[in-house]
Amino acid sequence: MKREVKFSLVFRDMWQSAGKYVPRVDQLVKVAPAIIEMGCFARVETNGGGFEQVNLLFGENPNRAVREWTKPFHEAGIQTHMLDRALNGLRMSPVPADVRKLFYKVKKAQGTDITRTFCGLNDVRNIAPSITYAKEAGMISQCSLCITHSPIHTVEYYTNMALELIKLGADEICIKDMAGIGRPVSLGKIVANIKAAHPEIPVQYHSHAGPGFNMASILEVCEAGCDYIDVGMEPLSWGTGHADLLSVQAMLKDAGYQVPEINMEAYMKVRGMIQEFMDDFLGLYISPKNRLMNSLLIAPGLPGGMMGSLMADLETNLESINKYKAKHNLPFMTQDQLLIKLFDEVAYVWPRVGYPPLVTPFSQYVKNLAMMNVMAMEKGKDRWGMIADDIWDMILGKAGRLPGKLAPEIIEKAEREGRKFFEGNPQDNYPDSLDKYRKLMKENKWEVGEDDEELFEYAMHPAQYEAYKSGKAKEDFLEDVAKRRAEKDKSPEEDAKPKTLTVQVDGQAYRVTVAYGDAELPATPAAAAAPAGEGQDVLSPLEGKFFLVKNAQETAMKVGDVVKEGDVLCYVEAMKTYNAIRAEFGGTITAICANPGDTVSEDDVLMKIG
């Protein structure tokens, strides 16, 4: 009999690799005892990554969720682990050092044992402080190698990175094969090299099933000495998710490893509850295509963790493109056509922006950049027209050192726009901010919470926290769920009923009724809306949520402010990225036409400048 291999259930990632949301705290607490009863898990991933932002988005306190969710596992002697993004903490953009330090104290107090830290650029400088902060807080520091496949990302590259992290104090190493495109033999060599140098260091393998390599990869890394394997379970395994527990157990048992037995009665309970949660509301955000394996993912290398939200975003992007095509009498595009164009554009963009490993947030940055390029080119415009500030920070080195070289066209664009490249420590770009958030909380009469957990949440996710506190997040979420349920439950007869739309012809708005069949209905001019102010319109270039600022360091624009060409006026948050909307002309702001948190469509008027 070979050595023991243990299993970790990546419950958070199972949901976020399938769709947009994770279960509510009442659902998490309900399923925890059955997961424990299965008797086969040494570890469970309980939070991290987008988990807390998602809680806020549907109006739930993430601190309560984490405390209640981790508690039963602790009592059962099962370790809990979470995913964190090093310099970016739990969000998509960099975090000040004092917020990062508080992060680990809060999570340890709430019941999380292990922090799985990764830098999306594999820049060890960004991971090093997290090792120190985690150990100071009493957590196990597990550090990740973000696996991708390129001419730069070799076995030697990853071996050297692992050895450097261990030298800095990492307690464990995670082989984070976030897109499942790591080649099995190469992954085995990386694990073997780590174990040869440090047999005492536990190694955990995390992968996604999509491209089809990961069952072979699991076997290879176990042969090389891997200690823990991340698994998912039905009905959320495979596809953009993870290898299934039952398949992995059977494969490793046959190969002679000691693996835990599974209480199948409890397994069926958990499986049933997952389906129940999907039927409640979570399934409304899960594309059926995310259940499929897709070898097309090998070329773009996009991670399973973002494919769930990508398919949801694609609907909006497709609608925007087809609006343009309708206006110009061009053939409509299908979702499959858009997906292929996007994958091809990712393959074009990725080497030109320095081969950042395709993991959050840089996978989203590369994908968003590719999507913006596709949308621009489909509308007759050039590539690289819209690059969000966070993406520029990656390109310029403010988020860390890129593994590869930038293409001349990107360097020329940066120089043309007067942007400066940064060679220093990325953390230096983001000054401490906890005092500012303490002050804001005092002004709002908000409690900082047990172990400063509410202060941490506000400093980590300012815009989402404010929307949560105001009740707007829950209101928007419930409205969206109701809308999706209505669409799902709509009968074919209801779908065929006449619909009233507003259309523009030669600049004139008309309200028209569209119906199936031969009925001809008269069109009548729509009532003109009263102008909110005088001046030229500032239009939204894409669909998303409107915000005046993206963090507390910024001062919101207001009516009466004088702006000049190039000034940042506001943001449209789309595809998890804040896209800065800059003034194309100078003048005075005469109207702000949306409220923070409002959903805006492409070409909606955001402001007026006179």
C-alpha positions as CSV (number, residue, x, y, z in Angstrom):
1,M,0.0,0.0,0.0
2,K,1.3,3.4,-1.0
3,R,1.3,6.5,1.3
4,E,-1.8,8.4,2.3
5,V,-3.4,11.1,0.2
6,K,-6.0,13.4,1.8
7,F,-8.9,15.3,0.3
8,S,-10.1,18.9,0.6
9,L,-13.5,20.0,-0.5
10,V,-13.3,23.3,-2.3
11,F,-16.9,24.3,-1.5
12,R,-16.5,28.0,-2.1
13,D,-14.7,27.5,-5.4
14,M,-17.3,24.9,-6.6
15,W,-20.0,27.6,-6.6
16,Q,-17.9,30.4,-7.9
17,S,-16.5,28.3,-10.7
18,A,-20.1,27.5,-11.7
19,G,-21.8,30.9,-11.4
20,K,-21.9,34.2,-9.7
21,Y,-23.0,33.6,-6.1
22,V,-22.4,31.3,-3.2
23,P,-25.0,30.0,-0.7
24,R,-26.4,32.2,2.0
25,V,-25.3,31.6,5.6
26,D,-28.4,29.6,6.5
27,Q,-27.7,27.3,3.6
28,L,-24.0,27.0,4.5
29,V,-24.9,26.1,8.1
30,K,-27.4,23.5,6.9
31,V,-25.0,21.7,4.6
32,A,-21.9,21.7,7.0
33,P,-23.0,18.8,9.2
34,A,-23.6,16.6,6.2
35,I,-20.2,17.4,4.7
36,I,-18.7,16.4,8.1
37,E,-20.7,13.2,8.1
38,M,-19.2,12.2,4.8
39,G,-16.1,11.5,6.8
40,C,-13.6,11.9,4.0
41,F,-12.4,15.5,4.2
42,A,-9.3,16.6,6.0
43,R,-9.9,20.2,4.9
44,V,-12.8,22.3,3.6
45,E,-12.4,25.6,1.7
46,T,-14.8,27.9,3.5
47,N,-14.2,31.4,2.3
48,G,-11.8,33.8,0.5
49,G,-11.5,35.1,-3.0
50,G,-14.8,36.6,-4.1
51,F,-16.8,35.0,-1.3
52,E,-17.1,38.1,0.9
53,Q,-17.9,40.5,-2.0
54,V,-20.6,38.1,-3.0
55,N,-22.1,38.1,0.5
56,L,-22.2,41.9,0.4
57,L,-23.8,41.8,-3.1
58,F,-26.8,39.9,-1.9
59,G,-27.1,41.9,1.3
60,E,-25.6,39.5,3.8
61,N,-22.9,40.2,6.4
62,P,-19.9,38.2,5.3
63,N,-18.3,38.2,8.8
64,R,-21.3,36.4,10.3
65,A,-21.2,34.0,7.4
66,V,-17.6,33.1,7.9
67,R,-17.9,32.7,11.7
68,E,-21.0,30.4,11.5
69,W,-19.7,28.4,8.5
70,T,-16.2,27.6,9.9
71,K,-17.5,26.7,13.4
72,P,-18.9,23.2,12.8
73,F,-15.7,22.1,10.9
74,H,-13.5,23.3,13.8
75,E,-15.6,21.3,16.3
76,A,-15.2,18.2,14.0
77,G,-11.4,18.7,13.8
78,I,-11.5,19.5,10.0
79,Q,-9.2,22.3,8.9
80,T,-10.6,25.3,7.1
81,H,-8.8,27.2,4.4
82,M,-9.4,30.3,2.3
83,L,-8.0,31.9,-0.8
84,D,-6.4,35.3,-0.7
85,R,-4.8,37.4,-3.4
86,A,-1.7,38.7,-1.7
87,L,-1.4,42.4,-2.6
88,N,-5.1,42.4,-3.6
89,G,-6.3,40.8,-0.4
90,L,-9.9,39.6,-1.1
91,R,-10.6,42.0,-4.0
92,M,-9.5,42.7,-7.6
93,S,-7.3,45.8,-6.8
94,P,-4.3,46.4,-4.5
95,V,-4.9,46.8,-0.7
96,P,-2.9,49.0,1.7
97,A,-0.5,47.2,4.0
98,D,-2.4,48.0,7.2
99,V,-5.6,46.5,5.8
100,R,-3.7,43.4,4.7
101,K,-2.3,42.9,8.2
102,L,-5.7,43.3,9.8
103,F,-7.1,40.8,7.3
104,Y,-5.2,37.8,8.8
105,K,-6.0,38.7,12.4
106,V,-9.7,38.9,11.5
107,K,-9.8,35.7,9.6
108,K,-8.0,33.8,12.3
109,A,-10.4,35.2,14.9
110,Q,-13.3,34.1,12.7
111,G,-12.1,30.5,12.5
112,T,-10.0,30.2,9.3
113,D,-6.9,28.0,9.8
114,I,-5.0,28.2,6.5
115,T,-4.6,31.0,4.1
116,R,-3.8,30.0,0.6
117,T,-2.0,33.1,-0.8
118,F,-1.3,33.7,-4.4
119,C,0.0,36.6,-6.5
120,G,-1.6,36.7,-9.9
121,L,1.8,37.7,-11.4
122,N,3.8,35.1,-9.3
123,D,5.7,38.1,-7.9
124,V,7.2,36.8,-4.6
125,R,7.5,40.3,-3.3
126,N,3.7,40.5,-3.1
127,I,3.4,37.2,-1.3
128,A,6.2,37.7,1.3
129,P,4.3,40.1,3.6
130,S,1.3,37.7,3.6
131,I,3.6,34.9,4.9
132,T,4.6,37.2,7.8
133,Y,1.1,38.5,8.5
134,A,-0.4,35.0,8.5
135,K,2.1,33.5,10.8
136,E,1.9,36.5,13.2
137,A,-1.9,35.9,13.3
138,G,-1.4,32.2,14.1
139,M,-2.5,30.9,10.7
140,I,-0.8,28.3,8.5
141,S,0.7,30.1,5.5
142,Q,0.2,28.1,2.3
143,C,1.7,29.8,-0.7
144,S,0.7,29.2,-4.3
145,L,2.4,28.7,-7.6
146,C,0.0,29.9,-10.2
147,I,0.3,27.4,-13.0
148,T,0.0,28.4,-16.6
149,H,1.5,27.1,-19.9
150,S,3.8,29.4,-21.9
151,P,7.4,29.6,-23.1
152,I,8.3,31.4,-19.8
153,H,6.5,29.2,-17.3
154,T,8.8,26.2,-17.1
155,V,9.4,23.5,-14.5
156,E,12.6,25.3,-13.5
157,Y,10.6,28.6,-13.1
158,Y,8.1,27.0,-10.7
159,T,10.7,25.0,-8.8
160,N,12.7,28.1,-8.0
161,M,9.6,30.0,-7.0
162,A,8.6,27.3,-4.6
163,L,12.0,27.1,-3.0
164,E,12.1,30.9,-2.6
165,L,8.7,30.9,-0.9
166,I,9.8,28.1,1.5
167,K,12.9,30.1,2.3
168,L,10.7,33.1,3.2
169,G,8.7,30.9,5.7
170,A,5.9,29.3,3.8
171,D,4.5,26.4,5.7
172,E,3.0,24.7,2.7
173,I,2.9,24.9,-1.1
174,C,-0.2,24.9,-3.3
175,I,0.1,23.9,-6.9
176,K,-2.7,26.2,-8.1
177,D,-3.6,24.9,-11.6
178,M,-6.4,27.4,-11.8
179,A,-7.2,26.8,-15.5
180,G,-6.4,23.1,-15.5
181,I,-4.0,23.6,-18.4
182,G,-0.9,22.5,-16.5
183,R,0.6,19.5,-18.3
184,P,0.6,16.4,-16.1
185,V,4.2,15.3,-16.6
186,S,5.5,18.9,-15.9
187,L,3.4,19.2,-12.8
188,G,4.7,15.9,-11.5
189,K,8.3,17.2,-12.0
190,I,7.6,20.4,-10.1
191,V,6.1,18.4,-7.1
192,A,9.0,15.9,-7.2
193,N,11.6,18.8,-7.1
194,I,9.8,20.4,-4.1
195,K,9.7,17.2,-2.2
196,A,13.3,16.3,-3.0
197,A,14.4,19.6,-1.5
198,H,11.8,19.8,1.3
199,P,10.1,16.4,2.1
200,E,8.6,18.0,5.3
201,I,6.6,20.6,3.4
202,P,3.0,19.6,2.6
203,V,2.0,20.1,-1.0
204,Q,-1.7,20.5,-2.1
205,Y,-2.9,20.3,-5.7
206,H,-5.8,22.5,-6.9
207,S,-7.0,22.1,-10.5
208,H,-10.0,22.6,-12.8
209,A,-11.5,20.1,-15.1
210,G,-12.4,22.1,-18.1
211,P,-9.6,21.4,-20.6
212,G,-9.4,17.7,-19.7
213,F,-5.9,17.3,-18.2
214,N,-6.6,17.2,-14.5
215,M,-7.3,13.6,-13.7
216,A,-4.0,12.6,-15.3
217,S,-2.4,15.6,-13.4
218,I,-3.8,14.3,-10.1
219,L,-2.2,10.9,-10.7
220,E,1.1,12.4,-11.6
221,V,1.4,14.8,-8.6
222,C,0.4,12.0,-6.3
223,E,3.2,9.8,-7.7
224,A,5.6,12.7,-7.1
225,G,4.6,13.0,-3.4
226,C,1.5,15.4,-3.2
227,D,-0.3,15.3,0.1
228,Y,-3.7,16.9,-0.5
229,I,-6.0,16.9,-3.5
230,D,-8.7,19.5,-4.0
231,V,-12.0,18.0,-5.2
232,G,-15.5,19.0,-6.0
233,M,-18.7,17.0,-6.0
234,E,-21.8,16.5,-8.1
235,P,-23.8,18.4,-9.2
236,L,-21.0,21.0,-9.4
237,S,-17.9,18.9,-10.4
238,W,-16.4,18.7,-13.9
239,G,-16.9,21.4,-16.5
240,T,-15.5,24.7,-15.2
241,G,-15.3,23.1,-11.8
242,H,-13.1,20.5,-10.3
243,A,-12.5,16.7,-10.6
244,D,-15.2,14.8,-8.8
245,L,-14.5,13.2,-5.4
246,L,-15.8,9.8,-6.3
247,S,-13.7,9.5,-9.5
248,V,-10.5,10.8,-7.7
249,Q,-11.0,8.4,-4.8
250,A,-11.6,5.4,-7.1
251,M,-8.6,6.3,-9.3
252,L,-6.2,6.7,-6.3
253,K,-7.5,3.6,-4.5
254,D,-6.8,1.6,-7.7
255,A,-3.3,3.1,-7.8
256,G,-2.6,1.7,-4.3
257,Y,-2.8,4.9,-2.3
258,Q,-4.4,5.1,1.2
259,V,-7.5,7.3,0.7
260,P,-10.4,7.9,3.0
261,E,-13.7,6.0,2.6
262,I,-16.9,8.0,1.8
263,N,-20.1,7.8,3.8
264,M,-22.4,7.5,0.7
265,E,-25.6,8.2,2.6
266,A,-24.1,11.6,3.7
267,Y,-22.7,12.1,0.2
268,M,-26.2,11.9,-1.2
269,K,-27.5,14.3,1.4
270,V,-24.9,16.9,0.4
271,R,-25.6,16.3,-3.3
272,G,-29.3,16.8,-2.7
273,M,-28.7,20.0,-0.7
274,I,-26.5,21.5,-3.4
275,Q,-29.3,20.8,-5.9
276,E,-31.8,22.4,-3.5
277,F,-29.7,25.5,-3.2
278,M,-29.4,25.7,-7.0
279,D,-33.2,25.4,-7.3
280,D,-33.6,28.1,-4.7
281,F,-31.7,30.9,-6.5
282,L,-28.1,30.0,-7.2
283,G,-29.0,28.0,-10.4
284,L,-30.3,31.2,-11.9
285,Y,-26.7,32.4,-12.2
286,I,-25.2,29.1,-13.5
287,S,-24.9,28.7,-17.3
288,P,-25.6,25.1,-18.4
289,K,-22.5,25.4,-20.6
290,N,-20.3,25.6,-17.4
291,R,-21.1,21.9,-16.9
292,L,-19.3,21.0,-20.1
293,M,-15.7,20.1,-20.6
294,N,-14.1,22.3,-23.3
295,S,-10.8,21.7,-24.9
296,L,-11.0,25.1,-26.5
297,L,-9.9,26.4,-23.1
298,I,-6.4,24.9,-23.7
299,A,-5.4,27.8,-26.1
300,P,-6.6,30.8,-24.1
301,G,-5.8,29.2,-20.7
302,L,-8.7,31.0,-19.0
303,P,-9.3,29.7,-15.4
304,G,-12.4,27.7,-14.3
305,G,-12.9,30.2,-11.5
306,M,-13.8,33.0,-13.9
307,M,-15.6,31.0,-16.6
308,G,-18.8,31.0,-14.5
309,S,-19.1,34.8,-14.4
310,L,-17.7,35.0,-18.0
311,M,-20.7,33.2,-19.4
312,A,-23.1,35.6,-17.6
313,D,-21.1,38.6,-18.8
314,L,-21.2,37.3,-22.3
315,E,-24.9,37.8,-22.5
316,T,-24.5,41.5,-21.8
317,N,-21.6,41.9,-24.2
318,L,-23.5,40.1,-27.0
319,E,-26.5,42.3,-26.5
320,S,-24.3,45.4,-26.8
321,I,-22.7,44.2,-30.0
322,N,-26.0,43.2,-31.5
323,K,-27.5,46.6,-30.7
324,Y,-24.8,48.1,-32.8
325,K,-25.3,45.6,-35.6
326,A,-29.1,46.2,-35.6
327,K,-28.4,50.0,-35.9
328,H,-26.1,49.4,-38.9
329,N,-28.1,46.6,-40.6
330,L,-25.4,44.0,-40.0
331,P,-26.0,40.3,-39.3
332,F,-26.3,39.5,-35.6
333,M,-23.6,37.5,-33.8
334,T,-24.3,34.3,-31.8
335,Q,-22.9,33.6,-28.3
336,D,-20.7,30.8,-29.7
337,Q,-19.3,33.2,-32.3
338,L,-18.5,35.7,-29.7
339,L,-16.9,33.1,-27.4
340,I,-14.6,31.9,-30.2
341,K,-13.7,35.5,-31.1
342,L,-13.0,36.2,-27.4
343,F,-10.7,33.1,-27.0
344,D,-8.8,34.1,-30.2
345,E,-8.4,37.6,-28.9
346,V,-7.2,36.4,-25.4
347,A,-4.5,34.4,-27.3
348,Y,-3.5,37.6,-29.1
349,V,-3.6,39.9,-26.1
350,W,-1.9,37.6,-23.5
351,P,1.7,37.6,-24.9
352,R,1.5,41.3,-25.8
353,V,0.8,42.2,-22.1
354,G,3.7,40.2,-20.7
355,Y,2.2,36.7,-20.1
356,P,0.6,37.4,-16.7
357,P,-0.5,34.1,-15.2
358,L,-4.2,33.8,-16.0
359,V,-5.6,33.9,-12.5
360,T,-7.6,36.5,-10.6
361,P,-7.4,39.4,-11.1
362,F,-5.1,39.2,-14.1
363,S,-7.1,36.6,-16.0
364,Q,-10.1,39.0,-15.7
365,Y,-7.8,41.9,-16.9
366,V,-6.6,39.9,-19.9
367,K,-10.1,38.7,-20.7
368,N,-11.7,42.2,-20.2
369,L,-9.0,43.7,-22.4
370,A,-9.7,41.1,-25.0
371,M,-13.5,41.6,-24.7
372,M,-13.1,45.4,-25.1
373,N,-11.0,44.8,-28.2
374,V,-13.6,42.4,-29.7
375,M,-16.4,44.8,-28.9
376,A,-14.5,47.7,-30.4
377,M,-13.5,45.8,-33.6
378,E,-17.1,44.5,-34.1
379,K,-18.2,48.2,-33.9
380,G,-15.6,49.3,-36.5
381,K,-13.0,50.7,-34.0
382,D,-9.4,49.9,-33.2
383,R,-7.9,47.6,-30.6
384,W,-6.7,48.9,-27.2
385,G,-9.2,51.8,-27.2
386,M,-10.4,51.3,-23.6
387,I,-8.0,50.1,-21.0
388,A,-9.2,50.3,-17.4
389,D,-6.9,51.9,-14.8
390,D,-6.4,48.6,-12.9
391,I,-5.3,47.0,-16.2
392,W,-2.9,49.9,-16.8
393,D,-1.5,49.3,-13.2
394,M,-0.7,45.7,-14.2
395,I,0.9,46.8,-17.5
396,L,3.0,49.6,-15.9
397,G,4.3,47.3,-13.1
398,K,2.4,48.9,-10.2
399,A,0.8,45.5,-9.3
400,G,4.0,43.5,-9.6
401,R,6.6,42.4,-12.1
402,L,5.3,40.9,-15.3
403,P,6.9,37.6,-16.3
404,G,7.3,38.5,-19.9
405,K,8.0,41.6,-22.1
406,L,5.4,44.0,-23.3
407,A,4.7,44.4,-27.0
408,P,6.0,47.6,-28.6
409,E,2.5,48.7,-29.4
410,I,1.6,48.7,-25.7
411,I,4.7,50.5,-24.7
412,E,4.1,53.1,-27.4
413,K,0.5,53.6,-26.2
414,A,1.7,54.1,-22.6
415,E,4.3,56.7,-23.7
416,R,1.8,58.5,-25.9
417,E,-0.5,58.9,-23.0
418,G,2.2,60.0,-20.6
419,R,2.0,56.9,-18.4
420,K,5.1,56.1,-16.3
421,F,6.5,52.6,-15.7
422,F,7.1,51.5,-12.1
423,E,10.1,49.3,-11.0
424,G,9.7,49.6,-7.2
425,N,7.9,47.5,-4.5
426,P,4.2,47.4,-5.5
427,Q,3.0,47.9,-1.9
428,D,4.6,51.3,-1.8
429,N,1.9,52.6,-4.2
430,Y,-0.9,52.0,-1.7
431,P,-0.6,54.0,1.5
432,D,-2.3,52.9,4.8
433,S,-6.0,53.7,5.0
434,L,-7.5,52.1,8.2
435,D,-7.5,55.5,10.0
436,K,-9.5,57.0,7.2
437,Y,-12.1,54.2,7.3
438,R,-12.3,54.4,11.1
439,K,-13.2,58.0,10.7
440,L,-15.8,57.3,8.1
441,M,-17.4,54.6,10.2
442,K,-17.5,57.0,13.2
443,E,-19.2,59.6,11.1
444,N,-21.7,57.1,9.8
445,K,-22.2,55.8,13.4
446,W,-21.3,52.2,12.2
447,E,-19.7,49.7,14.6
448,V,-16.2,48.5,13.8
449,G,-17.3,45.1,14.9
450,E,-15.8,42.2,16.9
451,D,-12.1,42.0,16.3
452,D,-12.5,45.0,14.0
453,E,-14.1,42.8,11.4
454,E,-16.6,45.4,10.1
455,L,-13.8,47.9,9.8
456,F,-11.8,45.3,7.8
457,E,-14.8,44.6,5.5
458,Y,-15.4,48.3,4.8
459,A,-11.7,49.0,4.1
460,M,-11.5,45.9,1.8
461,H,-14.8,46.4,-0.1
462,P,-15.8,50.1,0.3
463,A,-18.4,50.5,-2.5
464,Q,-20.0,47.1,-1.9
465,Y,-20.0,47.6,1.9
466,E,-21.8,51.0,1.6
467,A,-24.4,49.4,-0.8
468,Y,-24.8,46.6,1.8
469,K,-25.3,49.1,4.7
470,S,-27.8,51.2,2.8
471,G,-29.9,48.2,1.8
472,K,-29.4,48.9,-1.9
473,A,-27.4,45.7,-2.4
474,K,-30.2,43.5,-1.1
475,E,-32.8,45.5,-3.0
476,D,-30.9,45.2,-6.3
477,F,-30.2,41.5,-5.7
478,L,-33.8,40.6,-5.0
479,E,-35.0,42.6,-8.0
480,D,-32.5,40.7,-10.2
481,V,-33.5,37.3,-8.8
482,A,-37.2,38.2,-9.4
483,K,-36.4,39.2,-13.0
484,R,-34.4,36.0,-13.7
485,R,-37.1,33.8,-12.2
486,A,-39.8,35.5,-14.3
487,E,-37.6,34.9,-17.4
488,K,-37.0,31.3,-16.5
489,D,-40.7,30.6,-15.7
490,K,-42.0,32.4,-18.8
491,S,-44.2,30.2,-21.0
492,P,-43.9,30.3,-24.8
493,E,-47.3,32.0,-25.0
494,E,-46.1,34.8,-22.7
495,D,-42.9,35.1,-24.7
496,A,-45.0,35.7,-27.8
497,K,-47.0,38.5,-26.3
498,P,-46.5,42.0,-27.7
499,K,-43.6,43.9,-26.2
500,T,-43.3,47.7,-25.9
501,L,-39.9,49.1,-26.7
502,T,-38.4,52.5,-27.2
503,V,-36.3,52.8,-30.4
504,Q,-34.5,55.7,-32.0
505,V,-34.9,56.6,-35.7
506,D,-32.7,59.5,-37.0
507,G,-32.4,60.8,-33.4
508,Q,-36.1,60.8,-32.7
509,A,-37.4,58.4,-29.9
510,Y,-40.4,56.3,-30.7
511,R,-42.4,53.9,-28.4
512,V,-43.3,50.9,-30.5
513,T,-45.0,47.6,-29.8
514,V,-43.4,44.4,-31.2
515,A,-45.6,41.3,-31.7
516,Y,-45.3,38.0,-33.5
517,G,-47.6,37.5,-36.5
518,D,-49.0,40.0,-39.0
519,A,-50.6,42.6,-36.7
520,E,-49.5,46.1,-37.5
521,L,-49.5,48.5,-34.6
522,P,-49.0,52.3,-34.9
523,A,-45.9,53.8,-33.5
524,T,-46.2,57.0,-31.4
525,P,-43.4,59.4,-30.4
526,A,-42.1,58.9,-26.9
527,A,-42.5,61.7,-24.5
528,A,-39.3,63.7,-24.3
529,A,-37.6,63.5,-20.9
530,A,-37.0,66.8,-19.2
531,P,-33.3,67.7,-19.4
532,A,-31.5,67.3,-16.1
533,G,-29.0,70.0,-17.0
534,E,-27.6,71.8,-20.0
535,G,-24.5,70.9,-22.0
536,Q,-22.9,67.9,-23.7
537,D,-23.7,64.3,-22.7
538,V,-21.1,62.1,-21.1
539,L,-22.2,58.6,-22.3
540,S,-21.4,55.2,-20.8
541,P,-19.2,53.2,-23.2
542,L,-20.4,49.9,-21.7
543,E,-23.1,48.3,-19.5
544,G,-22.3,48.0,-15.7
545,K,-22.8,49.7,-12.4
546,F,-22.2,53.4,-12.0
547,F,-20.0,54.7,-9.2
548,L,-18.6,58.2,-8.7
549,V,-15.5,56.8,-6.8
550,K,-13.9,53.4,-6.5
551,N,-12.5,53.9,-3.0
552,A,-12.4,56.3,0.0
553,Q,-9.2,58.0,-1.2
554,E,-11.0,59.6,-4.1
555,T,-13.3,62.7,-3.9
556,A,-16.6,62.3,-5.8
557,M,-17.4,64.8,-8.6
558,K,-20.4,67.0,-8.0
559,V,-22.5,69.4,-10.0
560,G,-20.6,72.7,-10.4
561,D,-17.2,71.1,-10.5
562,V,-15.0,72.4,-13.3
563,V,-13.2,69.6,-15.3
564,K,-10.7,69.5,-18.0
565,E,-10.2,67.0,-20.8
566,G,-8.8,63.7,-19.5
567,D,-10.1,64.1,-15.9
568,V,-11.7,61.0,-14.3
569,L,-15.4,61.8,-13.9
570,C,-16.8,58.5,-12.6
571,Y,-16.6,54.7,-13.1
572,V,-18.6,52.0,-14.7
573,E,-17.9,48.7,-12.9
574,A,-18.2,45.8,-15.3
575,M,-16.7,42.3,-15.4
576,K,-15.3,43.0,-11.9
577,T,-13.3,45.9,-13.1
578,Y,-13.8,49.6,-12.4
579,N,-13.6,51.4,-15.8
580,A,-12.7,55.0,-15.5
581,I,-14.9,57.4,-17.5
582,R,-12.8,60.4,-18.5
583,A,-13.9,63.8,-19.8
584,E,-13.5,64.1,-23.6
585,F,-13.9,67.8,-23.3
586,G,-13.5,70.5,-20.6
587,G,-16.3,72.5,-18.8
588,T,-18.5,72.5,-15.8
589,I,-20.6,69.5,-14.6
590,T,-24.2,70.6,-14.9
591,A,-25.9,67.3,-14.1
592,I,-25.1,63.8,-12.7
593,C,-27.7,61.5,-14.2
594,A,-27.2,58.3,-12.3
595,N,-26.9,57.3,-8.6
596,P,-24.0,55.3,-7.3
597,G,-24.7,51.6,-7.7
598,D,-27.3,52.1,-10.5
599,T,-27.1,49.8,-13.4
600,V,-26.4,51.7,-16.6
601,S,-26.5,50.6,-20.2
602,E,-24.2,51.4,-23.1
603,D,-24.8,55.0,-24.3
604,D,-26.8,56.0,-21.2
605,V,-26.1,59.6,-20.2
606,L,-24.0,59.6,-17.0
607,M,-23.3,63.3,-16.7
608,K,-23.7,66.6,-18.6
609,I,-20.9,69.1,-19.0
610,G,-21.6,72.6,-20.1
